[in-house]
Amino acid sequence: MPIGWKRWWASYAASPSTLLGGVGLVLASTAAVSWVPIVSGLLSGAVLLSGAVIFGWRNVAAGTA
């Protein structure tokens, strides 16, 4: 079973990352192709990392980790 099914917070971090991946896909077919690694890679990774840190910290602070 994927983690998103057990951990609801994973979908909150994965949804913006998926959106950024789609934006990168659209940018790949335009003249702004040099922005693809930044939008699809760097920003989506930052969103996933920050989501994991934020919700992980909340669970540790609440004692539910």
RODO-2510 file (C-alpha; in nm, 4 decimals, decimal comma):
residues 65
     n   res          X          Y          Z
     1     m     0,0000     0,0000     0,0000
     2     p     0,1476     0,3411    -0,0932
     3     i     0,2423     0,5733     0,1906
     4     g    -0,0119     0,8339     0,0818
     5     w    -0,2897     0,5953     0,1765
     6     k    -0,1665     0,5545     0,5326
     7     r    -0,0264     0,9017     0,5829
     8     w    -0,2699     1,1715     0,4692
     9     w    -0,0032     1,4419     0,4945
    10     a     0,1923     1,2842     0,2086
    11     s    -0,0746     1,3955    -0,0365
    12     y    -0,0404     1,7557     0,0817
    13     a     0,3297     1,7507    -0,0002
    14     a     0,2975     1,5435    -0,3181
    15     s     0,0195     1,7443    -0,4832
    16     p     0,2178     2,0687    -0,5271
    17     s     0,5174     1,8635    -0,6381
    18     t     0,3064     1,6950    -0,9054
    19     l     0,1778     2,0343    -1,0153
    20     l     0,5333     2,1664    -1,0444
    21     g     0,6251     1,8614    -1,2514
    22     g     0,3393     1,9396    -1,4880
    23     v     0,4511     2,3007    -1,5150
    24     g     0,7993     2,1775    -1,6012
    25     l     0,6530     1,9521    -1,8683
    26     v     0,4725     2,2472    -2,0235
    27     l     0,7854     2,4626    -2,0023
    28     a     0,9815     2,1938    -2,1872
    29     s     0,7869     2,2707    -2,5032
    30     t     0,8431     2,6472    -2,4828
    31     a     1,1381     2,8816    -2,5119
    32     a     1,1732     2,8750    -2,1325
    33     v     1,3216     2,5241    -2,1419
    34     s     1,6129     2,6338    -1,9213
    35     w     1,3695     2,6718    -1,6280
    36     v     1,2618     2,3052    -1,6371
    37     p     1,5319     2,1741    -1,3961
    38     i     1,4576     2,4524    -1,1489
    39     v     1,0794     2,4163    -1,1539
    40     s     1,0518     2,0391    -1,1882
    41     g     1,3558     1,9388    -0,9876
    42     l     1,4602     2,1980    -0,7350
    43     l     1,1225     2,3432    -0,6398
    44     s     0,9370     2,0123    -0,6302
    45     g     1,2138     1,8609    -0,4169
    46     a     1,2012     2,1579    -0,1822
    47     v     0,8238     2,1199    -0,1488
    48     l     0,8520     1,7490    -0,0658
    49     l     1,1339     1,8046     0,1813
    50     s     0,9634     2,0936     0,3581
    51     g     0,6344     1,9016     0,3754
    52     a     0,8051     1,6013     0,5289
    53     v     0,9915     1,8165     0,7804
    54     i     0,6860     2,0208     0,8796
    55     f     0,4493     1,7273     0,9259
    56     g     0,7204     1,5126     1,0816
    57     w     0,7967     1,7864     1,3319
    58     r     0,4269     1,8169     1,4161
    59     n     0,4053     1,4430     1,4818
    60     v     0,7142     1,4470     1,7023
    61     a     0,5866     1,7487     1,8959
    62     a     0,2479     1,5828     1,9417
    63     g     0,4048     1,2550     2,0462
    64     t     0,2434     1,0531     1,7672
    65     a     0,5589     0,9639     1,5743
***
